[in-house]
Amino acid sequence: MQALTSIDLSGLDIFAKGKVRCVYDLGEKLLIVASDRISAFDHVLPSGIPGKGRILTGVSAFWFKRLARMSGHHMITDRVEEFPAELEAYAEVIRDRSMLVWKAKRIDIECIVRGYLAGSAWKEYAGTGTVAGEELPPGLEQNARLDRPFFTPSTKADDGHDRNISVGEMTELAGAKPTEYIIAKSLSLYVEASRIAEERGITIVDTKFEFGYLNDEIILIDEALTPDSSRFRVRETPESEPINVDKQFVRDHLEQTGWDKNSAPPVLPGEVTAECRRRYLLLYERLIGSKPRWLT
């Protein structure tokens, strides 16, 4: 299977184009199509991961459905057979890698919830002994479980250069009541998703949510708890050490190459691409409970 890194749906109006996904304007609705591109450190890498867009879409759809009782969301359907007739000509290209959603007004905040001392939370703690400015007990180790999830917002920048902000700054950007609602909703969604994941032997280290307004309601939008937007760990066997089944594997590889993160990114070796795909599929299969239908 080859990676699908370029998707051209000529005849449809582009609403937005990101590093991995392209969003098409259908009036009150949007079509989100996920490619197999992968990004890291604000760069799109020259190597795609075969099937990655399908995995992202399937995982997002799983979470939107499972968490629907806790939060409204923008997904209408991920089944191409239920898409509008105008999309029929593109069915085979977008099957299993797209979803039809309601067009919401995005709130430009990345809503990050951290349950473990990893990533930038670990870097902050290692330097200052704090997470989100709150002092933690000394002597904690990397990847240690926090005594409660932390909400750490950042800006949502279209150029990819997000900036960590305080809750006070978030309040200035989004308003007091929306901020209070979003924080509570993000934390409750993380707790419930963690419960569901742990039943399947998956640990959600951290994740990001995005929200938007649909009419006057704040709903969950974008992707939900995917290996691109979250860190997950699993044990392949009961005796083995946990491994990351997310984009962190690729980040770790790039850190070891000596790449300066400013020049053009290096091509991923074939074995790194294959292992990244294997880990994304491992997460999918543990979460969903079966192989993807496009592999059977």
Secondary structure, DSSP 8 states (H G I E B T S, - for coil): ---------TTSEEEEE-SSEEEEEETTEEEEEE-S--EETTEE-SS--TTHHHHHHHHHHHHHHHTTTTS-BSEEE--GGGS-GGGGGGHHHHTTSEEEEE--EE--EEEEEEEES-HHHHHHHHHHSEETTEE--TT--TT-EEEEEEEEEEE--TTS---B--HHHHHHHH-HHHHHHHHHHHHHHHHHHHHHHHHTTEEEEEEEEEEEEETTEEEEES--S-TTTEEEEE-SSTTS--EE-STHHHHHHHHHHT--SSS------HHHHHHHHHHHHHHHHHHHSS--GGG-
